Amino acid sequence: METTTIIETRYPECDRMGIVHHAVYPLWYEMARMDFFAALGFSFTDMNALGVNPAMVDMRLQYKAPAGYPQTLTVTTRRGELAPRKLELLYEITAENGDIINAARTFHVWTGPDGRAYNIEENMPDVYARLKNS
C-alpha cells in the first residue's frame, strides 16, 4: 500500500529566502503517517481510544532539494520493515515536476496502554495482517 498526502507550503514555514525550514519536514511526515494509518483502517483516533501507539524511536531525513513558497508537494508513504513490535515507514516528498525534495525513514516501536512494548500481531492480529499486506 502506498498513500499520498498533498502539502501546500505556507509562508510562515519558510525562512527569509522563501525556503521551507528544515524543522517543518517532520511535521509533514507526521501528517503523512496519519493518512497512511487512516487508509489502513486504523486511524490515530482509533489508536488513542485503545491506548496503542506506534512510538517513533528514530527518524532519518535526506534533504535533496529545497522546497519553497508557494509550492504544492506530494508526500508518498509506504511500509518498510515490519515485525510484531516494530514498524518502519518510508517517505518521499516530490515537487509538482516530479523532482524528489526530501526522503525519510521513521522507525516505530508499538506501545500499549501501559506504555510498554506491545505485540501488535498478538494483541491486534487484524491490524497486523493489514500492515503485513500493505
ChimeraX attribute file (.defattr): number of C-alpha atoms within 10 A of each C-alpha:
attribute: neighborCount
match mode: 1-to-1
recipient: residues
	/A:1	13
	/A:2	13
	/A:3	19
	/A:4	18
	/A:5	19
	/A:6	15
	/A:7	16
	/A:8	13
	/A:9	19
	/A:10	14
	/A:11	15
	/A:12	11
	/A:13	16
	/A:14	18
	/A:15	13
	/A:16	9
	/A:17	8
	/A:18	16
	/A:19	16
	/A:20	22
	/A:21	15
	/A:22	14
	/A:23	9
	/A:24	12
	/A:25	18
	/A:26	15
	/A:27	10
	/A:28	18
	/A:29	24
	/A:30	12
	/A:31	15
	/A:32	23
	/A:33	25
	/A:34	17
	/A:35	19
	/A:36	25
	/A:37	17
	/A:38	15
	/A:39	13
	/A:40	17
	/A:41	13
	/A:42	16
	/A:43	16
	/A:44	18
	/A:45	12
	/A:46	14
	/A:47	15
	/A:48	11
	/A:49	10
	/A:50	11
	/A:51	13
	/A:52	20
	/A:53	20
	/A:54	20
	/A:55	17
	/A:56	14
	/A:57	9
	/A:58	11
	/A:59	13
	/A:60	11
	/A:61	15
	/A:62	11
	/A:63	14
	/A:64	12
	/A:65	12
	/A:66	14
	/A:67	23
	/A:68	20
	/A:69	17
	/A:70	14
	/A:71	14
	/A:72	16
	/A:73	23
	/A:74	21
	/A:75	23
	/A:76	20
	/A:77	23
	/A:78	18
	/A:79	20
	/A:80	15
	/A:81	11
	/A:82	15
	/A:83	15
	/A:84	17
	/A:85	17
	/A:86	19
	/A:87	19
	/A:88	19
	/A:89	19
	/A:90	19
	/A:91	23
	/A:92	19
	/A:93	27
	/A:94	20
	/A:95	18
	/A:96	11
	/A:97	8
	/A:98	10
	/A:99	12
	/A:100	19
	/A:101	18
	/A:102	19
	/A:103	19
	/A:104	18
	/A:105	19
	/A:106	22
	/A:107	19
	/A:108	18
	/A:109	22
	/A:110	20
	/A:111	19
	/A:112	19
	/A:113	14
	/A:114	9
	/A:115	12
	/A:116	12
	/A:117	17
	/A:118	21
	/A:119	18
	/A:120	22
	/A:121	16
	/A:122	11
	/A:123	12
	/A:124	12
	/A:125	13
	/A:126	12
	/A:127	15
	/A:128	19
	/A:129	12
	/A:130	13
	/A:131	19
	/A:132	16
	/A:133	10
	/A:134	13
